[in-house]
Amino acid sequence: MSALIHLDNVSVFGVDTHARAATLRQFFTRRGRLRPTRIPILNNITLSAKPGDRIGIFGMNGSGKSSLLKVISGNYTIHGGTRQVRGAMVPLIEMGAGFEDELSGRDNIKLSYAYRGKLHLYSPAIEAQIIEFSELAESIDLPLKTYSSGMRSRLSFASAIFQHPDILLLDEVFAAGDQGFIQKSTEAIRQKIDQSAITIMVSHSAQEMLNICNRFLLMHQGRIVAEGDGNALLEQYNRDILHISAQQQAHI
């Protein structure tokens, strides 16, 4: 069965916390009426991906890039449209989610598999590979709260990378840990990209995406606003940044 991703008019909404607070104040003080507090995160996203696709997504912060990956991975509930995803998936997004500071690094390896619903893939052999890759053997039985941020990054990356995906989702994972570990992790990611049927990635390194991807999207305000040549979309993205920066300067 081939890997497949198909989103049809998918929308996702979040909660406007400021509006919610105002609504609660109105409710308890009996002034005004309740107001809707939903805000759009993704708007009518339609996207299909098939084996061989390497998709890079450009867009400013807040444009919906990471949210789109979370929808594909199943981490976000959709509020409109349909989502169809087929194939084993490894989402390298929000690495370290589910870790517990009071548990040891070793226990958190197993916990990370359970958090992602992949506990059936865990084994002592995999654990040994993760510990070796992370270079944390001397600290692996210490509580996670004693780890530096770099040590946590190495453990979270290593815990995620030792899987065999049909679909690989990458969100800003080319810069974790010290330079030596970044080089090693980048090589591991490239191997996973080669092994996967579909890769979708978000990165602040435009050159990385241009080197790896064969399809490119541009997102803005929760929508896919363009698809096409990577260099052309990168130019459009840079123009958008300059335009918004000029507008902000004009209001200072």
N, C-alpha and C positions, 0 to 999 in steps of 0.2 A: 504494500500500500504506500503510495507516494505521499511525501509531506505536502501539506497544503495550508494556506492561510487565506481566508476570505472574510472581509468585513463589509457589510452592506448598510450604508446610512446609519452608522453607529454614533450615538450621542451619549455623553456622560456629563452628569451634573454634580457639582459640589455644593457645600453649604457656605453661604456668605456669613461669616461669624459676626461681623459688625451689624448686619441687618438682623441676624437672629437675636443679638443682644438688645437691639432697639425694640424688636418685636416683643421680647419678654418684658421689657420695661413697660411697654404700652399695655401689655396684658395685665400685669400686676398693679399698675396704677389706673387701669380702666380708661385709658385714653387711646383714641384711635382704633384702627382695625388691624387685625393680623395681616402682615405682608408676606408674600412669598420670599423665601431666603435662598432659593436655588440659583446657582450661577453656572453658566456653561463652562465645561472644561474641554470637551471635544464636541464638534458640531458636524453631524452628517458625514462621517468618515467612511469612504468606500475605498477599499484596498484589497488587491489580490496578490499573492506571491506563490510561486511554484518552484520546484527544484531547479537549482542553478542561479536563482536570484540572490544577489548581494545588494541590499538596499541601504543607502545612506540617507539620513534625514538632516537637512539644514533647518535652522530656525532659531530665533532669539529665545532667551530665557522666558519661560511662561507661554511659549507658543503651542505647547502640547506634545512635544516630542517624547518625553519620558512617560507621559500619561498614555500615549499610544502604545508604547511597549508594554505598559502594565495591563492594558486592555487585552493585547494579544496573549500575554502570559496568563491571563485569568485573574490577576490580582485586583482588577477594578471591575465592579459590577456595571454593566451597561444599562442605560435607561431608555434606549431606543435603538432600533435596528437589530441586526443579527450578527453573530460571531461564529465562524466555523474554523477550527484549528485541528489539524490532524498530524500526528507525529510526535515523537519524544522531543521535549523542549528543555533547553537549559537557559534560563534568563539570568544573565549576569547583571542584575539591576538590584539596587538596595542590598548589596552584599553585606553580610553581617546581621541582617534582620533576623530576629529570633534569638540572638546570642544572649546569654545570661551572665552578668558580671561575677556572680558568686560561684559559678561552676568553673571547672578547669578548662583549659584549651582543648584537652582530649574529649571531655564531655560535650563541649560545644560543637565539635565536629559532628558527633552523632545527632545532636540537637538540630543542627543546621539541615541535615537530611530529613529529619522528622518535620521541621517547619515547612519545607518545600514539598512535603508529601512524597519524598523519595527514600523513605527509610528502608524499603525493600532492596535498594541498591547498595546500602551500607554493608561493609564487611571489614574485618580486621586488616585484610590486605590493603583495601582502599585507605583505611585510616593510616597505615604505615606510609603509603605513598604521599598522602596529604602532609603528614608530619615532616617527611623528608623534603618535600618541595618547599614547604613554608620556612624551613631552616629554624624551627622552634623546638627541636628535640629537648633542649635543656630546660625549657620553660613550659612544656606542654602540659605538665601536671600541676602547674600553679593556677590560682584563680585568674580569670580573665581580667578582673579589675586591676591586676598588677601589670598588665601589658601596656606598652606604649601604643600610640596611635598607629605607628608603622607596623608593629607586631600584630595588632588587630587586623590591619589591612592585609598582611600576608596570610594570616589564618583564614580570613573570610574568602579571599580569592582562591586559595588552595582548596578550601572546602567545596567551592562551587565548580572548579574547573575539571575535576576528575569525574566527568560524566561523558556520555557519548550521545550527543544530540542529533536529531534530524533538523531541528530549528534552534538557531543560536541567536539570542537577543543580547546586545551589548550596549550598555549605557555608561559612557565615560569611564571605561575600565583600563585605559592605557596609561594611567598615572597613579599607581598605588605603591607605596613603599619607597625604598631607596633606589638609586639608579641601577644597581646590579639586579635587584628584584624586578624593577620595571622591564629591563631587557629580557629577563627570563620569562616573565609573565606575558610579555608581548609575543615572544616566540610560541608560547603555549597557546595563546589566543589564535595566532595565525594557523597553527596546526588544527585547532578546533574548527576554524572557518573552512579550511580545506576539507575537513571530514563531514561537515554539516551539509544538508541539502539546501537549506535556506538560512541566510544570515541577514538580520536587520540591525543597524547600528546607529548610535548617536555619539558624536565625539566633538570636542572643541578643536581637535586637530583635523582641519579640513583636508590636509594632505593625506592623512591616514585613510580617510573615507574615499578620496579620489583614487588612491592606490589600490584599495580593496574592492570597491563597489562597482557594479555595472548598471545599477538603477539609482536614481536620485529623486528625492522629494523635497519640497520646501513647504514648511508649515508656518502659519501665522494665525494667532488668536483662535487656536483650537481647530483649524481647518487645514487641509492639504490644498494649497493655493496654486501649486505648479508641480509638474513632473517633467524631467527631461535631462539634457546634458548637464553633467556635474559642474563643469566650469561656468556654464551660463547661469545655473542656479546659484552658484557661489557668488558670482558678480551681483546678481539681483539681491541676494542676502546682504552683501556688504553695502549696497546702495541703500537698502532699507535701514541698516544700522546708522549710516551717516545721516539719513533724512531724519530719523527719530532723534539722534543726537543734536542736530541743528535745531529742531523744534524745542528740545529741552533747554538749550542754551538761550533761545529767544525769550523764554519765560523766566529766565533768571534775573 
